[in-house]
């Protein structure tokens, strides 16, 4: 019986996996089974960290907006500011508000003063 040579498909698949793990150290870059486990783990970590990055940036924007508002008016908070923005139907997202608060403080203070002034006027006259 003559020897049958195996195909190249499995070898091609393994080399593709090895290319992904070429930067790993030790057995994680050499052994096929370990490479597949590390690949799954790396992809899971990447997805998790992308999600946490979104959370962290949103938190940072909220902190910046809150600091900029409290710098102008002491008793006014971030939650009241966002609530009044939505009441006025000014749909500016937090990222843009935070950028305005850092780069262009006068513009941000104009926005905040308009919202605060209108809310104070409505509360003092009883129009709600």
ChimeraX attribute file (.defattr): number of C-alpha atoms within 10 A of each C-alpha:
attribute: neighborCount
match mode: 1-to-1
recipient: residues
	/A:1	3
	/A:2	4
	/A:3	5
	/A:4	6
	/A:5	6
	/A:6	8
	/A:7	8
	/A:8	8
	/A:9	9
	/A:10	10
	/A:11	11
	/A:12	11
	/A:13	10
	/A:14	15
	/A:15	13
	/A:16	11
	/A:17	16
	/A:18	20
	/A:19	11
	/A:20	14
	/A:21	20
	/A:22	12
	/A:23	10
	/A:24	14
	/A:25	9
	/A:26	8
	/A:27	11
	/A:28	19
	/A:29	19
	/A:30	14
	/A:31	12
	/A:32	16
	/A:33	12
	/A:34	13
	/A:35	22
	/A:36	18
	/A:37	11
	/A:38	17
	/A:39	18
	/A:40	11
	/A:41	11
	/A:42	13
	/A:43	11
	/A:44	11
	/A:45	12
	/A:46	12
	/A:47	11
	/A:48	11
	/A:49	12
	/A:50	11
	/A:51	11
	/A:52	12
	/A:53	12
	/A:54	11
	/A:55	11
	/A:56	12
	/A:57	13
	/A:58	15
	/A:59	12
	/A:60	15
	/A:61	19
	/A:62	18
	/A:63	14
	/A:64	19
	/A:65	25
	/A:66	19
	/A:67	15
	/A:68	22
	/A:69	21
	/A:70	13
	/A:71	12
	/A:72	13
	/A:73	13
	/A:74	8
	/A:75	8
	/A:76	14
	/A:77	15
	/A:78	17
	/A:79	11
	/A:80	11
	/A:81	17
	/A:82	19
	/A:83	11
	/A:84	17
	/A:85	17
	/A:86	12
	/A:87	12
	/A:88	12
	/A:89	9
	/A:90	12
	/A:91	10
	/A:92	11
	/A:93	10
	/A:94	18
	/A:95	16
	/A:96	12
	/A:97	18
	/A:98	22
	/A:99	15
	/A:100	18
	/A:101	21
	/A:102	14
	/A:103	10
	/A:104	12
	/A:105	13
	/A:106	12
	/A:107	12
	/A:108	21
	/A:109	18
	/A:110	11
	/A:111	15
	/A:112	18
	/A:113	15
	/A:114	12
	/A:115	19
	/A:116	17
	/A:117	11
	/A:118	13
	/A:119	16
	/A:120	12
	/A:121	13
	/A:122	11
	/A:123	11
	/A:124	10
	/A:125	8
	/A:126	8
	/A:127	8
	/A:128	8
